[in-house]
Amino acid sequence: MDLMRPPLEFLFPPEAGAELIYSFVIIVCSLMIYFATKEMYELSSYKGIKYFRKSFLFFAIAYFFRYFIKFILTIFNLGNILDISPRFIGGISLFIFLYSSSMAIFYLLYSVMWKKWNHSKLKIFLFNLAALEIAIIGVIFGGPITDLILNLILFVFVIFILFIAYKDSKNKQKGKNLFIIYLLLFIFWVLNVIDVLIPRFLELYRLMIYVFSILIFMIILYKVLKKTGS
């Protein structure tokens, strides 16, 4: 670290500004989706809405810790999250980020498949177990190859589930739109995870990833607000 940097710049580097804006927008969108669907769920008790809401609550948590990790990386001028993973704060933050992000994806998938998947308590338990395993592997055994393999496996799983949901959808056009939005959401989420675990890997495309990620969340927020009449 450069000890000659001004105090304010040392505590809040300029590079953290874009991360702050990006994370703030995503967190606000996620929380707005979560709270906007509260009344809809209370009136209908529809389980799909319940799991949909929880997915965006976990997205908000994950993006908060994503920013926290990126902020630490910038302050300590580190090139890779693995450099700080042995440290208590960095390790705990990375664990919560990976766990929350995995649960967000699992809940999002469950929101469209809960009718087909019986024994919801068992499924939620298995999701939590899988998310914990992903977080532990990411913190303890994490490396570029390991991280890419984990995300590739999760990506194939998501594609398979979304394809089944689309195939079984009675309204094909609605199912197609849902398939495309969720697929794009997951693709950009994977890129966000890689950006945290391997910061220099996607450095040239970071701004593009941020813009498209915000766009996807805002599209979902717009559809939710339109549906709820908010």
MIMARFI-672349 format. One line per 2 residues: number of its first residue (from 0); their letters; for each residue x, y, z of N, C-alpha, C. Coordinates in steps of 0.2 Angstrom, whole numbers, plus 5000, padded with zeros to 4 digits. Example, Ala and Ser with C-alpha at 12.3 -4.5 7.8 and 13.67 -1.06 7.14 Angstrom:
BEGIN
0	as	5066:4972:5039:5062:4978:5039:5066:4984:5039  5064:4989:5035:5068:4995:5036:5064:5000:5039;
//
This chain:
BEGIN
0	md	5004:4994:5000:5000:5000:5000:5004:5006:5000  5002:5011:4997:5006:5018:4996:5004:5022:5002;
2	lm	5009:5023:5007:5007:5027:5013:5007:5034:5012  5009:5036:5006:5008:5043:5004:5001:5045:5001;
4	rp	4997:5041:5001:4990:5042:4998:4986:5046:5003  4982:5051:5001:4978:5055:5005:4974:5051:5010;
6	pl	4972:5053:5016:4968:5049:5020:4962:5046:5017  4958:5051:5014:4951:5050:5011:4952:5044:5006;
8	ef	4957:5045:5002:4958:5041:4996:4961:5034:4999  4964:5034:5004:4967:5028:5007:4961:5024:5010;
10	lf	4956:5027:5013:4950:5024:5016:4945:5022:5010  4944:5026:5005:4939:5025:5000:4942:5026:4993;
12	pp	4946:5021:4991:4949:5022:4984:4945:5024:4979  4947:5028:4973:4942:5029:4968:4939:5023:4964;
14	ea	4943:5018:4964:4941:5012:4961:4935:5009:4964  4934:5010:4971:4928:5007:4974:4922:5011:4973;
16	ga	4922:5017:4969:4916:5021:4968:4912:5017:4963  4914:5014:4958:4910:5011:4953:4907:5005:4956;
18	el	4911:5001:4960:4909:4995:4964:4903:4997:4969  4904:5003:4972:4898:5005:4977:4892:5007:4973;
20	iy	4892:5010:4967:4886:5012:4964:4883:5006:4961  4887:5001:4958:4884:4995:4955:4881:4991:4961;
22	sf	4884:4990:4966:4882:4985:4971:4875:4989:4974  4876:4995:4975:4870:4999:4978:4864:4998:4974;
24	vi	4864:4999:4967:4859:4998:4963:4856:4991:4963  4860:4986:4963:4858:4979:4963:4855:4977:4969;
26	iv	4857:4980:4975:4855:4978:4982:4848:4982:4982  4847:4988:4980:4841:4991:4980:4836:4988:4976;
28	cs	4837:4986:4970:4833:4982:4965:4830:4976:4969  4835:4972:4972:4834:4966:4975:4829:4967:4981;
30	lm	4830:4972:4985:4826:4973:4991:4819:4976:4989  4819:4980:4983:4812:4982:4981:4808:4976:4978;
32	iy	4811:4971:4975:4808:4965:4972:4805:4961:4978  4810:4961:4983:4808:4957:4989:4802:4960:4993;
34	fa	4802:4966:4994:4796:4969:4998:4790:4971:4993  4791:4972:4987:4785:4973:4982:4781:4966:4982;
36	tk	4784:4961:4983:4780:4954:4982:4778:4952:4989  4779:4955:4994:4777:4953:5001:4769:4953:5001;
38	em	4766:4958:4999:4758:4958:4999:4755:4953:4995  4758:4952:4989:4756:4947:4984:4756:4940:4987;
40	ye	4762:4939:4991:4762:4932:4994:4757:4931:4999  4757:4936:5004:4752:4936:5009:4745:4935:5007;
42	ls	4743:4938:5001:4736:4937:4999:4735:4930:4996  4740:4928:4992:4739:4921:4988:4742:4915:4992;
44	sy	4747:4916:4996:4751:4911:4999:4754:4906:4994  4755:4909:4988:4758:4905:4982:4765:4903:4984;
46	kg	4767:4897:4984:4774:4895:4986:4779:4898:4981  4777:4898:4975:4782:4901:4970:4784:4908:4971;
48	ik	4780:4912:4973:4781:4919:4975:4786:4919:4981  4784:4914:4986:4788:4914:4992:4796:4912:4991;
50	yf	4797:4908:4986:4804:4906:4985:4807:4911:4980  4803:4914:4976:4806:4920:4972:4808:4926:4976;
52	rk	4804:4927:4981:4806:4933:4986:4812:4931:4989  4813:4925:4992:4819:4923:4996:4825:4923:4991;
54	sf	4824:4922:4985:4830:4922:4980:4833:4929:4980  4829:4934:4980:4831:4941:4979:4834:4944:4986;
56	lf	4831:4941:4991:4834:4943:4998:4841:4940:4998  4842:4934:4996:4849:4932:4996:4853:4935:4991;
58	fa	4851:4937:4985:4854:4942:4980:4857:4948:4984  4852:4951:4988:4854:4957:4991:4860:4956:4996;
60	ia	4859:4951:5000:4865:4949:5005:4871:4947:5001  4871:4944:4996:4877:4942:4992:4880:4948:4989;
62	yf	4876:4952:4986:4880:4958:4983:4883:4963:4988  4880:4963:4994:4883:4967:5000:4890:4964:5001;
64	fr	4890:4958:5002:4897:4955:5004:4901:4955:4998  4898:4955:4992:4902:4955:4986:4906:4962:4986;
66	yf	4902:4967:4987:4906:4974:4987:4911:4974:4993  4909:4971:4999:4914:4971:5004:4920:4968:5002;
68	ik	4920:4962:4999:4926:4959:4997:4930:4963:4992  4926:4966:4987:4930:4970:4982:4933:4976:4985;
70	fi	4930:4979:4990:4932:4985:4994:4939:4983:4997  4939:4977:5000:4945:4975:5004:4951:4973:4999;
72	lt	4949:4970:4993:4954:4969:4988:4957:4976:4985  4953:4981:4985:4955:4987:4982:4960:4991:4987;
74	if	4957:4991:4994:4961:4994:4999:4968:4991:5000  4968:4984:5000:4975:4981:5001:4978:4980:4995;
76	nl	4976:4982:4989:4979:4982:4982:4981:4975:4981  4976:4970:4982:4977:4963:4981:4974:4961:4974;
78	gn	4977:4956:4971:4975:4954:4964:4971:4949:4964  4970:4945:4969:4966:4939:4969:4963:4938:4976;
80	il	4956:4936:4976:4953:4935:4983:4957:4930:4987  4960:4925:4984:4964:4920:4987:4969:4923:4992;
82	di	4971:4929:4990:4976:4932:4994:4974:4934:5001  4967:4935:5002:4965:4937:5008:4960:4932:5011;
84	sp	4959:4926:5008:4955:4921:5010:4957:4918:5017  4964:4917:5018:4966:4915:5025:4964:4920:5031;
86	rf	4963:4926:5029:4962:4931:5035:4955:4930:5037  4953:4931:5043:4947:4930:5046:4941:4934:5042;
88	ig	4942:4940:5041:4937:4944:5038:4936:4943:5031  4941:4942:5027:4941:4940:5020:4937:4933:5019;
90	gi	4940:4928:5024:4937:4922:5023:4930:4921:5025  4927:4925:5030:4920:4924:5032:4916:4928:5027;
92	sl	4918:4934:5024:4915:4937:5019:4914:4933:5013  4919:4930:5011:4919:4926:5005:4914:4920:5006;
94	fi	4914:4917:5012:4910:4911:5013:4903:4913:5013  4901:4919:5016:4894:4921:5016:4892:4923:5009;
96	fl	4897:4926:5005:4895:4928:4998:4893:4922:4994  4898:4917:4994:4897:4911:4990:4890:4907:4992;
98	ys	4889:4907:4999:4883:4903:5001:4877:4907:4999  4877:4914:5000:4871:4918:4998:4870:4917:4991;
100	ss	4875:4918:4987:4874:4918:4980:4871:4911:4977  4874:4906:4980:4871:4899:4978:4864:4898:4980;
102	ma	4862:4900:4986:4855:4900:4989:4851:4904:4984  4853:4910:4982:4849:4914:4978:4847:4911:4971;
104	if	4852:4907:4968:4851:4903:4962:4846:4897:4964  4847:4894:4969:4843:4888:4971:4836:4890:4972;
106	yl	4835:4895:4976:4828:4898:4977:4825:4900:4970  4829:4903:4966:4826:4906:4960:4823:4900:4956;
108	ly	4827:4894:4955:4825:4888:4952:4819:4885:4955  4819:4885:4962:4814:4882:4965:4807:4885:4964;
110	sv	4808:4892:4963:4802:4896:4962:4798:4894:4956  4801:4891:4951:4798:4889:4945:4797:4881:4945;
112	mw	4800:4878:4950:4800:4870:4949:4796:4867:4956  4794:4871:4960:4792:4868:4967:4786:4864:4966;
114	kk	4782:4865:4961:4776:4860:4960:4778:4853:4958  4784:4853:4954:4786:4846:4952:4791:4843:4957;
116	wn	4794:4847:4961:4798:4844:4966:4795:4844:4973  4793:4838:4975:4789:4837:4981:4794:4837:4987;
118	hs	4791:4837:4993:4795:4837:4999:4800:4843:5000  4796:4849:5000:4800:4855:5000:4805:4856:5005;
120	kl	4804:4853:5011:4808:4854:5017:4815:4850:5015  4814:4845:5012:4820:4841:5011:4824:4844:5005;
122	ki	4820:4847:5000:4824:4851:4995:4828:4857:4998  4824:4861:5002:4828:4867:5005:4834:4864:5009;
124	fl	4833:4859:5013:4839:4856:5016:4845:4854:5012  4843:4851:5006:4848:4849:5001:4851:4855:4998;
126	fn	4847:4860:4997:4850:4867:4994:4855:4870:4999  4853:4870:5005:4857:4873:5010:4864:4869:5010;
128	la	4863:4863:5010:4869:4858:5011:4874:4859:5005  4871:4860:4999:4875:4861:4993:4878:4868:4993;
130	al	4874:4873:4995:4877:4880:4996:4883:4880:5001  4882:4876:5006:4887:4876:5011:4894:4873:5008;
132	ei	4893:4867:5004:4898:4864:5001:4902:4868:4996  4898:4872:4992:4901:4877:4987:4905:4882:4991;
134	ai	4902:4885:4996:4906:4890:5000:4912:4887:5003  4912:4882:5006:4918:4879:5010:4923:4877:5004;
136	ig	4921:4874:4999:4926:4873:4994:4929:4879:4991  4925:4884:4990:4927:4891:4987:4932:4894:4992;
138	vi	4931:4893:4998:4936:4897:5003:4942:4893:5005  4941:4886:5006:4947:4882:5008:4951:4880:5002;
140	fg	4947:4877:4997:4951:4874:4991:4951:4878:4985  4948:4884:4985:4947:4888:4979:4953:4890:4975;
142	gp	4952:4890:4969:4958:4892:4964:4954:4893:4957  4957:4896:4953:4954:4898:4946:4951:4892:4943;
144	it	4954:4886:4943:4951:4880:4940:4946:4877:4944  4946:4877:4950:4941:4874:4955:4935:4879:4954;
146	dl	4936:4885:4954:4930:4890:4954:4927:4889:4947  4930:4889:4942:4927:4888:4935:4923:4881:4934;
148	il	4926:4876:4937:4923:4870:4937:4916:4870:4941  4916:4873:4947:4910:4873:4951:4905:4877:4947;
150	nl	4907:4883:4944:4902:4887:4941:4899:4884:4935  4904:4880:4931:4902:4876:4925:4896:4871:4927;
152	il	4898:4867:4933:4893:4862:4935:4886:4865:4937  4886:4871:4940:4880:4874:4942:4877:4877:4936;
154	fv	4881:4879:4931:4878:4882:4925:4874:4877:4921  4877:4871:4921:4874:4865:4917:4867:4863:4921;
156	fv	4868:4863:4927:4862:4861:4931:4856:4866:4930  4858:4873:4930:4853:4878:4929:4850:4878:4922;
158	if	4854:4877:4917:4851:4876:4910:4846:4870:4910  4848:4865:4913:4844:4859:4913:4837:4860:4916;
160	il	4837:4863:4922:4831:4864:4926:4827:4870:4922  4830:4875:4919:4826:4880:4916:4823:4877:4909;
162	fi	4827:4873:4906:4824:4870:4900:4818:4865:4901  4818:4862:4907:4812:4858:4909:4806:4862:4911;
164	ay	4808:4868:4914:4802:4872:4916:4799:4875:4910  4803:4877:4905:4801:4880:4898:4797:4875:4895;
166	kd	4799:4869:4894:4796:4863:4891:4789:4862:4893  4789:4862:4900:4782:4860:4903:4778:4866:4904;
168	sk	4780:4872:4902:4776:4878:4903:4770:4878:4898  4764:4879:4901:4758:4879:4896:4758:4885:4892;
170	nk	4760:4891:4894:4761:4897:4890:4768:4897:4887  4769:4895:4881:4776:4894:4879:4779:4901:4878;
172	qk	4776:4906:4876:4779:4913:4875:4781:4915:4882  4777:4915:4887:4778:4917:4894:4784:4913:4896;
174	gk	4784:4906:4895:4789:4902:4897:4796:4904:4894  4796:4905:4888:4802:4907:4884:4805:4914:4887;
176	nl	4800:4919:4888:4803:4925:4891:4806:4924:4898  4803:4920:4902:4806:4918:4909:4812:4914:4908;
178	fi	4813:4910:4903:4819:4906:4902:4824:4910:4900  4823:4915:4896:4828:4920:4893:4831:4924:4899;
180	iy	4826:4927:4903:4828:4932:4908:4832:4928:4914  4829:4923:4916:4833:4919:4921:4840:4916:4919;
182	ll	4840:4914:4912:4846:4912:4910:4852:4918:4909  4849:4924:4907:4854:4929:4907:4856:4931:4914;
184	lf	4851:4931:4919:4852:4933:4926:4858:4928:4928  4857:4922:4927:4862:4917:4929:4869:4918:4926;
186	if	4869:4919:4920:4875:4920:4916:4879:4926:4919  4876:4932:4920:4879:4937:4922:4881:4937:4930;
188	wv	4877:4932:4933:4879:4931:4940:4885:4927:4941  4886:4922:4936:4892:4918:4936:4898:4922:4935;
190	ln	4897:4927:4930:4903:4932:4928:4904:4936:4934  4899:4938:4938:4900:4942:4944:4904:4938:4949;
192	vi	4903:4931:4950:4906:4927:4955:4914:4926:4953  4915:4925:4946:4921:4925:4943:4925:4931:4944;
194	dv	4922:4937:4944:4925:4943:4945:4927:4944:4952  4924:4941:4957:4926:4942:4964:4932:4937:4965;
196	li	4931:4931:4963:4936:4926:4964:4943:4926:4960  4942:4929:4954:4948:4930:4949:4947:4937:4946;
198	pr	4948:4942:4950:4947:4949:4948:4950:4951:4941  4956:4949:4940:4959:4951:4933:4957:4947:4927;
200	fl	4953:4942:4928:4951:4937:4923:4946:4941:4918  4942:4945:4921:4937:4949:4917:4937:4956:4917;
202	el	4943:4958:4919:4945:4966:4920:4942:4970:4914  4944:4968:4908:4942:4972:4902:4935:4972:4901;
204	yr	4931:4967:4903:4924:4967:4902:4920:4969:4908  4923:4971:4913:4919:4972:4920:4914:4977:4919;
206	lm	4915:4983:4915:4910:4988:4915:4904:4985:4911  4905:4981:4906:4900:4978:4902:4895:4974:4906;
208	iy	4899:4970:4910:4895:4965:4915:4891:4969:4920  4894:4974:4922:4890:4978:4927:4883:4981:4924;
210	vf	4884:4984:4918:4879:4987:4914:4873:4982:4913  4875:4976:4910:4870:4971:4908:4867:4968:4914;
212	si	4871:4967:4920:4868:4964:4926:4863:4969:4929  4864:4976:4929:4859:4981:4931:4853:4980:4927;
214	li	4854:4980:4920:4848:4980:4916:4844:4974:4917  4847:4968:4918:4843:4962:4920:4839:4963:4926;
216	fm	4842:4965:4931:4838:4966:4938:4833:4971:4937  4834:4977:4933:4829:4982:4932:4823:4979:4928;
218	ii	4824:4975:4923:4819:4972:4919:4815:4968:4924  4818:4964:4928:4814:4959:4933:4810:4964:4938;
220	ly	4813:4969:4940:4810:4974:4945:4804:4977:4941  4805:4979:4935:4799:4982:4931:4793:4977:4931;
222	kv	4795:4971:4929:4790:4966:4928:4786:4965:4935  4790:4965:4940:4787:4964:4947:4782:4970:4949;
224	lk	4785:4976:4948:4781:4982:4950:4775:4982:4945  4775:4980:4939:4769:4980:4935:4764:4975:4937;
226	kt	4767:4969:4939:4762:4964:4941:4759:4966:4948  4762:4969:4952:4760:4971:4959:4756:4977:4959;
228	gs	4757:4981:4953:4753:4987:4953:4756:4993:4957  4763:4992:4959:4766:4997:4964:4768:5003:4960;
//
